[in-house]
Amino acid sequence: MLKIDRLYVEDSLTPIVSDVTSPSVRFTLTSDKAESGLKNATVSLSNGESFSLGKTNSGRVSFTKLQPFTVYRLTVVVEDSLGEKAEKSIVFETGRLSTPWEGKWITDTAYSFTEKKVSPKPMSFFKSFETKGVVRRACIYATALGLYQFDLNGKPVGDRYLTPGFTSYKSQLLYQSYDITSLLKKENHLEAHLGGGWAVGSYVMNRVNRVTAPRQALLAEIRITYEDGSVETLGTDPSWLLYESPYKEIDIYDGETFDARIDPLKAHKRPSGVESVKINPSIEADYGVAVKNQIKMEPISKTVLQDGTIVYDFGQNFAGVVHAEIKNAKEGQKIEFTHAEILKADGSLNRALLRSAKAHALYIAKEGKQTYEPRMSYMGFRYVGVTGIEEKDIELYAYARFSDIEQTGDFACSNEKLNRLQQNILWSSRSNFVEIPTDCPQRDERMGWTGDIALFAKTAAWNFDTPRFLKKWLRDLRSEQLKTGGVPNTIPNQGYGFPVTMPKMAIDFWGDASVLVPYSLYEHYGDEEILKISYPSMVKYAKAEKFWANIWGLGKYRYIWHTPALFHFGDWVSPDEPKMSGWQARSRYTATASLFHMSDLVSKAATILDKKEDAAFFAKVAKKTRNAYNSVFFDKDYQIKKKPFQTAYVLPLYFNMVEGEQKQKAADHLAELAKANDYTIGTGFPGTPYILFALADNGHLEEAYKMLLCEKSPSWLYEVKMGGTTIWERFDAIKEGGEGNLGQDDGTGGMVSFNHYASGAVGDFFYRRILGIEEIEPGYRSFRFAPAFGGDITSAKGHTLTPYGTIEASWKKEGNLLKADIAVPYGATCEVKVGEPKTLKQGKHHLEIKL
């Protein structure tokens, strides 16, 4: 039976509100007939418009009759080569399209905010209104400079947090839509709460504020459609009254303070003022992924310290908020919740690594029984300390709060420590997929560092459905890319710049996100459109790299990128080098390898997009860079001439900068270095995702597994052995003796996080080598099954979602017999490279292969 399994509109499985008039549509199919093939697909809309996608399962459809504020049903009908048909529908809603806002930007015009390194005083607005008849439907459309939340008739509106989201505000600002029909009464009271957020509040590690605006402001409309077809619009204006906010503090890093005693119905009110907004972004229906409460977290233990602090252990490090059920509270009672990733020896919270972040929530209670959950912030934590209340008067649990990205893949094997490492990768992903791909969720940072996601995007795609989330972030990257081609190291930049003295230069591996992220999306999802959209940005960045490499030196040295190390991150946090200056000093190697890799990938992208001149140009740059790296850095035996280090070998090996006998010699030297290092990891950010491949794919599979399974410090499984439940920023964030490595003396100013997904890029090796699944064609229309057996691993299983459906694979070794099961999605083929080669078509297959 032919079936449409999954149907996406604008990369979303669930109904969306969109201002896109040519939405992308994609779907996956299943059939119990192996010979079935897609013959034709038609997309139709409930307004009568229809389009043919032909024999493809994805494309854009251009609607010409869409009306704003309208719900449509989109239906896909497919027919296969056997004459069977299937259909599936999804509802989507148009937003404002080009409808002008009737509401005006409002704020507290009497509030002048001049303090540095803090967030503004929260604002709360009150709007009373009556309905004038039988309501068919009512919605709120809202955005803000800052963060906002609504309450209607005493109940929260929607289940989204950190709205309107984090974007490059000068270029684009998102608005959200909320159906409030079920909350309406005859007489209604709407409250809107406003914090500074990323736009106005204290943000980035040096706590800059007022980057986008001098104070927060709200733009909203209540749109009520009555049964007779009439429409009433209530836009923000001075009739939306200001009152003393129950929120006393709202800050991304510090958390929030909430006073439950304040009653909006009784509070003194005054008119709001109209704000003159200085930026002019495109205001569009939210095209990102909503931040929501995702997973309920129960504490595994609690301890009462001598000072009365109740310490809850949730058993898992994560990003989210507490939820408190409070009994018998006294009016004015102050209950404080503080957060930490680790404990001190005496069982109290170790908050030193939060740096300036307060990471707390203070709740001022009213009389009696009540609940509290922070709505305008989030924390990264495993432990919560509670003061101001007795243990018997509170029940506490928590929610993991992150962007609503579906988990679409998983991996497990016979080694339980690797399984725990996989879970750590998943949890660090969830914790840092909060509006944007961040670096960490707990300290005064939580920024969109480009280097982290550049190196992790491929692993992220194995585990999660990332297109909508990452495409939104890439739009901000393109908006903030400089005319010179350089890319800010954090996107959105929002007040942070490195290096401060030369912000227009390209920075290897961090700026590489402009190429690596779209290329990873292309490889995993077969999404040629993201290459087309990102291509100008990719070219600008690759040319910027070439410019900065060529600016110093003659001859082959023009392709050795050796601008001053101060302007690079180099082999960032490499555990074999004790100082930040040492990591940066390796930048000649990392930057030159980046120049090759970016030129090579842009040349490949140009070929895909039929841009022949660009393809030839960047291929020439790549060739010259490869020759320069090999000549300048390697001796005739392909040993690194100066002090060898792992990353210097890993990058040319993985990027195919060396060939044949030369490649083997370089791999042999890397293996010797790994052995001399007792198979502990010695790579920083640039080399860590690739080191196991560099060994395994070049005759040193045994050494790769020894490194993967090593439990000494520093290593992946050392983190697991020491009780880590997420990926650490440093492999040795806790030293062998249990002492924390806070980086006090390495030049980073005390930089350590226990929830940092970058080195979790090792997850790519889990799927491609241990499980043995790897794409042959982008999007996995054709893929191979070729496990690389090693270590003590006797079985593995996993799955991942592709544009054609879910690939499932499992294998188990029984003596010299391999038993494997592979599910090949509809429209895809699998090349089995174990034992006698064979091609598998769609369907489920059981194989027994003699090894």
N, C-alpha and C positions, 0 to 999 in steps of 0.2 A: 504493500500500500504506500502510495506517495504521500508525503506529509511535509508541510512547511513547519520546521521545528522552531526557529527563532526569526523574528521580524524586527528590524531596527529602522527607526526614522531619526536622522541626524545622530547616529551612533547611540541611540537610546532604545532600550527594550520597553520602557514604560512611557506612558503618555507625557508629552512635553508641551510647553507653551513656547512658540518660536516666531521670530520675525523673518525667518528665511523663506523666501518664495520659491526657491529651487532646492528642496531638501534632498539629502542623500537617503537612499533606500537600499538596504541589503538584507539578505535572508539566507538561512541554511535549510537544506532539505534532508530528508531521510526516505529510504525506500527499502522494502524487503527483497527487491529484485536487483541483483548485481549488475544486470545489463541495462538498467534504466539510465537515461541521460537527459539532461535538461534540453528541451526543444524550444520553449518560448516562455517568457514571463511578461505579464502585463500588470501595470500599476494603475489603479483607478481611484478616483476621489468621489466622495458623496455629492460633490457639486456637478458631477457629470464629466469631468476631465479624465482623460485616459492616455497612458503612454506605454510603449513597448520597450522592454529592456533586452529583447532578443534572447540569446542563449546565455546571458550572463546573470549572475545572482546579485549584482549591485550596480548602482548608477545614480545619477542625479535626475530628478524630474522637475521640469519647469512649469509651475502652475501660473495661469494668467488671470484667474477669476477669484483669487483668494480675497476674502473680506476680513477686516480686523475683528478681534474679539469674537471669533467664531470657532465652534468645535466641528471638526471634520472627521470622517471615517475614511481611512486609507486602506485599500484592499489590494493584495497581491494574488493573482491567479497564475498558476504555472501548469504547463503540460509537459510531460516527458516523452521520450522517444517511443514509448510503448502505448501512448495514447491515454495514459492515466492523468487525472487532473487533481489539483489541490489548491486550496485558498486559505488565506489568513488575513485578519484585519487588525488594525491598531488605530486608536483614536489619537489625534493630535489637535492642538488648538493654536490658532493664530493669536499673536499678541497685538501690540498696538500698530504694527507695521509702520506707516508714516503718520499716524494720527498725532497731532500736536497735544502736548500735555495741557490740560486745563488747570491743573494744580501749579502752584508756584513753590520755589524753594523757600522753606521756612526755617527759622532758627531763633535763638534768643539773642536779639540784636543788642541787648544791654550787657551781654557777656563778652568781655575782652580777655582773651587767653594769651598770656605772654610768658608763663613759666617754661623753663627748659627741662627736658628729660623726663617729663611727666605727661600723663594724658589729661584731656580736658574734663571739666566737671560734666557728668552725665546730664542729659536733658530729657524731660518727659512732657508729652503733649496729650491733650484731652479733646476729644471731639464727640459731642452729643448729636444724634440725628434720629429722626423718625422715618419709618417706611410709610409710603403713601398708598399702599394697596397690596394686592397679592404679588409676592415676589417670585419671579421665575428663576432668577439667578442673580447672585451678587458676588463681586470679586473686588479685591484690593490689588492695585498695581503700585509697587513702591520701589524706591531706591534711596540711597543716602550717601552723603559724604561722611563716612563713619560707619558704625554698625547699628542696626535697628532690630527691634522686636516689637510685635503688636500683641495686645490683649483686647478681646472683644467680649463685652459683658462678663468680664472676670475670667475668661478662659483664653489660653494661648492660641494665637492664630498660626496654623501650620506647624510643621515638625522640622523646620530648617533652622540652622544656626549660622552665625558669622555672616549673615547677609548684609549688604548685597554681594558679598564676595570680594576677592582680592584680584584686581586687574591693574593694568597700566592706566591709571585713572585719567591721565591727560589725554589718552587716546580712546579708551572705551570704558564704559560704566554699565553694569548690568542692573536690570530691574527684575523683580519676581512678581508672580501672580498667585493669589490665594483665593480659593473659592470659600466664601464665608456664608453661603446660603443657610447652612444648617445652624449657624450660630446666631442668626438674626432674630430679633424680637420686634415688637411694635416700636418701643423706645430703646435706643441703643447707646452704649458708651464705649468708645474706642480709645485705648491708650497706646501711644507710640513712645518707645524708649530708645534713646540715642546715645551711643558711646563714641569715642574717638576712633577706635579701630586702627587699621593700617593707614587710612587717609589722613587722619588728624592726630591720632594718639602717638604715644611714645613707641618707637619701633627701631629696628636694627640694633646691633650690639652696642652702638654708641648712643642709643636712646634719643634719636632725632625725632622731633615732633613737628606738626603743622606743615608737613611736606606738600600736601595737596590743597589744603584750605586752612584759614586761620581758626576755624571752629566748625563743629559738625552742623549739618543741615539735612533736612528731610524733603523729599519730593514724593507725593503719593496721590492716588485717586481711589475713591470708593465708587464703583460703577454698578448701579442697581438696574436690572432689567425686570420690568413688571410683566404680568401676564397679558396685558393689553398691547405689549410691544414697545411701550415708552421706556426711555432710558433716563435715569437721573445720575449725574456725576457730581461728586463732592470732592473737590480738589483741595490740597493743602493751601491754606491762606491764613490771615490773622485770626479767623474764627476758630482755628485749632489752637486751643489755649495751653499756655505753659503752666505747670504746677511743680511743686517741690518733688523732685524725682525720688522714688524709693531706692534707686541705684545711687550710691554715694561714691562708688569707684568702679570704673570699667577700664581695663587695660589688658592688652594682649599678653604681656608678661607677668604682670602683678596679680591679675585675677579680678575679682569683683567684691564689692561690699553692698549688701542689700538690706534695707530697713523695712521689715514687713509691717511695721506699725502705721505706715503712711497709707491713708485711704484716699484714692483719687476722687471719690465722690464728695468727700468733705474738705479736701485740700483747697487752699486759696488759689485762685487762677487769675491769669492775666493774658492779654493777647500776645501771640507770637509775632515775630517780624519777618518781613520778606528779605531773604539773603541775596546779595549780588554775587553770584558764583563766577569766579574768574577763569575757570577752565571750560572748554567746550568739547567734551568727548562725545562720541557716538553712544547714545543710550539705547541698549538693545535688550531684548528678552534673554534671560539667562541661558547661555550656551555651555555652561560648565556642568559640574556634578555637585549636587547638593550635599552639604555637610549635615549629617543626621546622627542621632544616637543609634548605634548599630548592634552592639553586643552587650548584654547585661553581665556585669562582673560581680561575683560574690566574693567577699573576703574569705581567706582560708584560715585566718587566725586573727586574734586581737590580744593586745597586751596593755595593761595599765601600768604606766611608769610611776615612780615615786612622786613626781610633781602633779600627778593626776591626768596627764596626757594619755588619751586612749590611742594606741597605735594599731592601725589595721593593715594587714598584709594581704594584698589581692593575689599574690602568687604569680603575677604576670605584670611585666612592665608594659605600659600602653599609654595612649593619649586619650583623654576624656575628662569626665566630670563625676563628682560624687552625687549621690542622691540620698538625702537624709530624711528618715521618718522620725519626727520629733514628738515626744509625749510630754505633757505637763510643763510646758515652757512658761516662764514668767515674762511679762511684758518688759521689753528692754534688755532681756538676757542676750549676751553676746556669745555666739558659738563660732569658733574659728576652725577652719579646715586648712591644714598646711600639707604640702606634697613633697615627696622625694623619691628618687630612684633607688637609693641604697640607705642602709642604716649605719650608725656609728657602733662601736664595740659595746656601748652601754644600752643599745636598743633604741636610742633616740634617732630622729631623722637627720641624715647627713645632707645638708642643703648647700654646702660650700660650692658645689659645681654648678649651682643655678646662677652663680655670679650675682648680678643685680636684680634678678627676677624674684619677686616676692612669692609667686606661685601659691596664692592662698585664696580662700573665699571666707568672708566674714558675714555671718548672718545675724541680724538683730531681730529677735523674735517678737511676735505678739503673744498674747495670752493663749494658753491651751495647746491643743494638738495641731500640728501643721507639717508640711513637707517643704523641703528646699532642694533645689538643683540649679547650679549656675547656668545661665542661658547666654551670657554675652562673653564667654571666655572658654578656654580649655587648658588643661595641664598635661604634662608628661610625668607619669609616676607609677610606682608599684605600692608605695606606702603612703598612708594618710594619717596625720596626727590630728586629733580632735581635742580641743580644750573648751572650757566654759559650760560643760554639761557632764552629768554623771552617766556612766556606762548604761545603767538601767533605763535611762530616759531617751535613748537613741538607738535606732537601727540604721545601719549604713550599708549601702551597696553602691555600685558605680555603673557608668556606661562608657564603653569605648565609643568615642565620637570622632568620625572621620568622613571623608567624602564617600558617597554611596556608590563605590566602584565594586562591581560584582567580581568575586573570586571565581576564576574560570579554569584554574589549573591547580594541580598539587602533585607532590612527589613523595614517595616513601621507599625504603629499602630494608634489607635485613639488618643494617646497622642502626640501632636506636639512637645513637648520638647524632648521626647525620639526619635522622628524622627530626630530632629536636632542633638541629640547626636550620632545617627547612621551616619549621614553625617559627623560629626566631626571625627568619627572613620575612615571613608573612606578617608577623606582628610589627616589625619595623616599617614595613611598607604601609600597613594600615595607619600607624602612628604618624607617618610623614606625608600621607596623601590627605592633607587637610587644606582644601581650597587650591593649593598649589603643591608641587613636590618640594617639601622642605628638607632641611638637613637634620633637624632634631626637634622634638616637641616640648622641651622642658625649660631650657635656660633662656637668657635674653638674646635669642637669635631667631630660630624658627623661620629662616629666610629661604628664598628660592635659589639656593646655590646651584649654579649651572653644572659644576663638575660632578656633583652627586648623581643627578638624574642622567647626565650624559653617559655615565658608565653603568648605570643601573637599568636603563630603559629596556634593554633586551630581556633581562631577568624579570622585570615587572610584567612584560607582555606574556611570559610563560604562565604567570600566576593570576593575573587580573585582566579585566577588559578595559584597556587603557586609552583607546582612541579619543573619546570625547574629553577626558580629563587632560591628556597631554596636548591635544590640538588647541584647547583653550589657552594653555600656558605658552605654547609656541606662538600664538597670535601676539601675546605680550612681548615675547622675545623679539619678534619681527618689528613690533612697534618701537622697542627701545634700542634696537641695534643702531649703532652710530653710522653716520654717513661714510666714515672711514672703513666700516666693516667690522670694527671691534664690537664686542658684546659685553655689557655689564656683567659682573660676576654673580650678581643676584638678580633674578627676574621674578616679579617686578622689582626694579632697583630701589625705589622708594627711600631715597636719602642716603644710600650707601655707595661708596666708590672705592675700588682698589684696582691698580695702585692710584693713590690720590693725585700724584704729580703727573701722571701720564694716562688719563682715563680712556684715551682714544685708541690705545694699542690692543692688539689681539692677545689673549692669554691662552696658551695651550691647555688642552683638556677641559678647561672650564668653558671657554668660548666654543669649544668643539661641540657643545650641545646643539648649536645651530645646525650642525650636520648630522651628528650621531642620533639625536632623538627622532627627527623625521625619517632618517634612513632605517632605524630600527622599526618604526611603524610600518614602513614600506615592506621590509623583509617579513615581519610576522603576519601582517594583515593584507599584504598584497595591494596596499593602498597607494596607487600611482598618483592620485590627486594630491596627497600630502607632499609628494616630491615636487609636483608642479607649483604648488602654493609656496613651498619653502625654497625652491630652487634659487630665486634671486638672492635670498638671504644667505644660502649656502655658498654661492659664488662670491658674494661680497666678503664673507668671512675668510674663505680660502685665499682670496687675493690679499686680504689684510695680513694673513700669516706670511704669505710670500714677501710682501713689502717689508715687514719687520725682520724677516730673516735676511733679505737682500741688502738691508741698509748698512750692514757692517761686513767687511771682508771682501776678498777678491777671489775669482776662480771658483773652485769647489766650496770655498768657505762662505760664499754668498748663500749657500744652501745649508749651512750650519747656523741654526737660529740661536744666536748667542747675545741677545740684548741683556742688559744687567739682570742678574738673578733676582734682584729686589722686585722686579716686575713680573715674576712668575711664582707659581706654587711648587713647581718641580715635582719631586717624588714625595708628595705631601703625606705626612705622618708615617713615613716608612720606619718600621720599628728597629731597623738595624742602624739608624742614624739618630743620635740623641738630641740634635738641635734643629730648629726650624731653618736656620741659615744653611745647614747641611742639606735639608730637603730641597731648598731653593737652588743650591749650588749645582744640583743635578739637572737643572732645567735645560742645559744644552742638549742633553740626551732626550729628555721627554719632549721638548719643543720641536726638535728636528724630526723625531718620530711622528709627532702630531702633524707637522707640515707634510710629510709623506702621506700619512693616512687620510688627511682631509683632502689633499689633492687627488689621491687615488679614488676616494669615494665620490667626490664631485665629478670626476671623469666618468665614473660608472653611471652616476645619475644623469649626466649629459647624454651618455649613450642611450639610456633608457628613454629619455625624452627627445631623442633624435636631434641633439645639438652637437653636430659633428666638430665644429671648430673649437668649442669649449672642451669637448672630450679629448681632442688632440692636445690642446694647450695644457690642461691639467695633467694629462698622462706624461707629458714632457717634464713638467715640474716634479712630478713624483719620481720619475726616473733619475733626474739630476740629484734630487734629495737622497734617494736610496744610495746612489753611488758615493755621495759626499759622506753619509753616515758610515758606510762600510770602510771608506778610505781613511777617514779622520779618526774614528773611534776604535776600529778593530785593527789588530796587527795581522801579519800574514797567516797566522794560525787561527784567526778569528777569535782571539781572546781580546777583551777590552784592555786597551793599552794602559790606562791609568787604573786607579783602584776599582776593581770590578764590583758591581752590585747587581742584584737580581733584575731590576727593572730595565737596566741597560741592555740585557739579553732578551728579556721577555718581549719588549715592544717590536724589535725588528723580526723576531721569530714569528709572532702572532700576525703581524701585519704583512708578512711575506716580503720583507725587505732583503732577505738573503735566500739563496737558492742552492739546491744540490748539495755537494760536499761541504760548501761553506756553511750552509744551514745546519748540517749535521754537526760540524765542529762547534758552532755557536751553541747548539743545544747540549752538546757534551759538556761544554764549559759551564752552562747553566746548571746542569745536573751535578757537576762537581761542587759548585757553589752551594747548591741546596744541601748536599751531603755534608759539606763542611759546616753548614749552619744547623746541622742535626735535624734537617727537614722542617725547621720552623720558617715562618713566612718573613720575608725581608723586603717586600714590595710596599710602596705607598699606593695612593689612589690610582695612578695611571696603570700600574702593572698588575694589581691584585685581580682584576676580572679575568686576566689572560694567562696567568702563570701556569695553571694546571694544563691548559691547552698547549702552551709552548713546550711543556715537557711531554705530555701524553702523545701529541701528534708528531713528535720528532724522535721516536725511539726510546722514550723514557717514561713509559706508562707506569712502571713500578715506582719510580721516584715521585710521579704525580700523586699516586695514591698514598705514598708515605707522607707526603706533605699534607694532603687533605685529611688524613686520619691521625695526624700528629696531635698529641694532647699537651705538649710542652708549650710554655710561653715563649714567643707569641704564635698563636695559631687559631684557626676557627674553632676547633674542638676544645681548646683550652678555655675559651669563653663558655662553652657548654659545661665543661668539667667544673668551672667555678660558679655555676648556677645561673649563668646568663639566660634570660628568656627573650632577649632581643639582640640585634647586632650592635656591637660597640664601635664607637668612633676610633678607638685605639685597640689593637689586639691585646695590649697589656694594660688595659684600664684598671685592672686589679692585678697587683703583682703577686708572685708566687706565695709570698708570706701573708697575703690577704690585705696588704696595704694598698690604698687607692693611689693610682698614678694620675695626679691632677695636672700634670704638665706645668708645674710651677716654674721650672728652671729651663725650659726648652725654647722660650721666646714667644710662646703662644698666649701668655698671660693667664694660665690656668684653664686650659681648654680640654674638657673631656665630657663625652656624652655616652650614656649606656643605651641609646636608642637612635642609631645612625645607620641607615641601610646600605651605605656605599660599598663596604666590603662584602655585603650579602650578594654582590654580583656573582659570587661563586655558584649561586643557584643555576646559572646558565650551564655550568658543567654537569650539574645533576641531570638535567633533561637531555643535553646533547651527547654526553659521553656515558654516564652511568645507565640512564634509561635507554639511550641510544637513538633518540628521535632528533632529526635535523632536516631543515628545509632544503630541497633541491631547487624548487621554484619559489619565488616570493609568495607568501600566503599559504604555503604547504599544499598547493595543488598537486605537487609531487614532493614526496619526502622519503628519507631513508630510515631504515631500522638497522642500526649497527652498534650495539653496546660495546664499550671498551671495558672488558672484565679486569678487575684488579682488587687489591686489598683483601679484606675478609668478606666482601659483599657477595652473597650467593643468590640474592633475588632483588628485584626492583619492580615498582609499578608506578604509573603516573598517567596524567591526562592533561590536555591543554585544548583550549578552544581556538579554532582557526576560522577563516571566512567560510569554509566549506562544512564546518561542524567540528565536533570534538574528536580528536585523536586520543585513543586509549591504548596503552601498551603495558604489558607486564612480562617479566621473564623470571625463570627460576632454573638454576643449575643443579642437576642431579647427577653427580659423577661427571662423565663426559657427554651427558645428554642435556640439551637446552630445551626447556619447554617454554614456549612464548605464545601470548595471545595479543593480537593487534586488531583494533577497530579502525577501519579506514573510512573517512567521511565520504558523503555523496559527492561525486565529481572529482575525487582525488585518487591518487595512486601511491603505493608504497613500494620502494625498492628495498628488498631484504638483502643485506650485505653480510650476513652471517651464514656460514656453510655455503651451500650451492645458491648462487644469486637467483632471485625470482622476483616477479612483479605481482603485487596484490592489488586488486581492484576494491571498490567500495564494499563494505560489509565487515563481518567479524570473522577472524581467521585464527585457527590454532595450529601452531607449528611445533614439530619435534625435530631438533637438529643435532646431529652428532658433531661435537667440537673436536 
